[in-house]
Structures are given as structure tokens and as C-alpha cells.
Amino acid sequence: MSDKNQPGKLNVKRDGHIGIIEFDNQHKFNAVNMEMWQDVARAIGEFTEDKNIRVVMLQGAGEKAFVSGADISQFGEKRDSAEAQATYNAAVEGGYKSVFNCPKPTIAKIRGVCMGGGLGLAGYCDLRFCSDDAKFRMPAARLGLGYGFDGLERFASIIGPANTSDLFFSARIFGAADALQMGFVSKVLPVAEIESFVAGYCKMVTENAPLTVAASKRTMIEMRKAHKDRDLEVVAKMVAACFDSADYKEGRTAFMEKRTPNFRGE
């Protein structure tokens, strides 16, 4: 358990080809302060530039929470005026957008509490897996907060307009079974299995051809944009690069030789 006198922090780790972002503010259920939001963008930037990293996994420290939302102890200092609120919002949006636009797959491993900003953060990841003890909530209506267009649009794209309306109108707490039924998470695991499952899934992704995965991820990013803003030329170039790559040759050869391919991302 973290020291109650210590502010929350972001733990940035590497495990082979897996980049790990861990929210560590355990005595506050991993509530995120402004500095942590800023560090998210920096960590994503580092993993983007690191060619050895092929997938990014987000998690909460400890066993009780993924992220419970914003650290309200900062509200008086960091959000006490319109100017301060704008600075704070910029940090949060920067964190969200860095995850949303990360060129590498992003996976949220959710245990325990996932509420408010944590729910939004998980929603900006490509995939979400949770343990059966997970608890979710969007409490904006209980706090009098306004939630921006981009955030609601993202939720609606994942779980549909009706489910999004339900979560934002009711501000209710819901569990893993509801999250799975809505399509917010892809799989629910027993607590004892979530760690090994997500680690295994991330490893599976890292063993695939990086250029192919990158082209697919970029396609998904472009699909989120309005038609007029989509850069289909860059997608076509990335797809063509797959066929020109040494990995394509390696993949074909490994298939013929009935062995596991060794992809190098080139």
C-alpha cells in the first residue's frame, strides 16, 4: 500500500515488448492528479518512440482499483478558477488523446474500481479486460460536472447511444456482467486469472508482425475521424509497406516451415 502522505504517481515500466503504465495512488483508489495526467502523455510519447515496445497496457496499482477518477484534493488548488480549470482540463485531455491516438495497441486491465476519469480513460483504450470484482460508474451527474462531446461520442461508439444515456443520466454503479453485456469490456476474468490472461494476451500481440498491427491500428484511428478528415493515403502506404517488408517474407517462410515466425518490424 502506498504512503498516505505521498502524492499519486505514474509508474512506467517495460516488460519485453510490453509498455506498462500503472496508476499508483492506492490510498485514494488510484485517483489521478494533474501531474499524473501529464505523465500519461509523456509515457505514451516514450513508448511511441521506442521501437522495442509493441503494445501498451494500462493498469492500477494494487488490487482495489484501476482508476477511481480525479484526485479531488486538488480541486481547491488546481480547479478553483476558470483559468485553472482550463489548465487542468488540458492535462486530462492530453492524457486521454495520447492514449486514443497511440499508434500501438492499448489495453486496459481493470480490477476493482473504475469510475469517472478512470472509466473515460479505459474507454479511450483499444481493448478492455476486467476482473469479476470490477465496479464501474460515470458520476458526472452526481457532481454537477459537464462532460464534453468527444467523451460521450467515444462511449456511444463503444456501447451505443442508449447505454451511454443510461450511464450518464443515472450515474449508477454497474458491475462486470453489465460491462460485458454492453460491450464495454471484451472479457471478464476471475480475479485469480486476470493477471495471467492479460499478460498472455499482450504477449500474443507482441509476437505478431509489428507493421501489420501498426497498419491496422492506424486504420482504426482514421475510421474514428469524419470522412473529410481521413488520411486514407497514409493507411494505403502502411499496408503497402507490409508487403514490402522482411517480416512478410518471414511470415510466409515460417508458415511453410511450420514454425513460429520471428518478426522484427522491418
Stockholm file with secondary structure:
# STOCKHOLM 1.0

chainA/1-266         MSDKNQPGKLNVKRDGHIGIIEFDNQHKFNAVNMEMWQDVARAIGEFTEDKNIRVVMLQGAGEKAFVSGADISQFGEKRDSAEAQATYNAAVEGGYKSVFNCPKPTIAKIRGVCMGGGLGLAGYCDLRFCSDDAKFRMPAARLGLGYGFDGLERFASIIGPANTSDLFFSARIFGAADALQMGFVSKVLPVAEIESFVAGYCKMVTENAPLTVAASKRTMIEMRKAHKDRDLEVVAKMVAACFDSADYKEGRTAFMEKRTPNFRGE
#=GR chainA/1-266 SS CCCTTSCCEEEEEEETTEEEEEEECGGGTTCBCHHHHHHHHHHHHHHHHCTTCCEEEEEESSSSEEECSBCGGGHHHHSSSHHHHHHHHHHHHHHHHHHHTCSSCEEEEECSEEETHHHHHHHTSSEEEEETTCEEECCHHHHTCCCCHHHHHHHHHHHHHHHHHHHHHHCCEEEHHHHHHHTSSSEEECHHHHHHHHHHHHHHHHTSCHHHHHHHHHHHHHHTSCGGGCCHHHHHHHHHHHHTSHHHHHHHHHHHTTSCCCCCCC
#=GC SS_cons         CCCTTSCCEEEEEEETTEEEEEEECGGGTTCBCHHHHHHHHHHHHHHHHCTTCCEEEEEESSSSEEECSBCGGGHHHHSSSHHHHHHHHHHHHHHHHHHHTCSSCEEEEECSEEETHHHHHHHTSSEEEEETTCEEECCHHHHTCCCCHHHHHHHHHHHHHHHHHHHHHHCCEEEHHHHHHHTSSSEEECHHHHHHHHHHHHHHHHTSCHHHHHHHHHHHHHHTSCGGGCCHHHHHHHHHHHHTSHHHHHHHHHHHTTSCCCCCCC
//
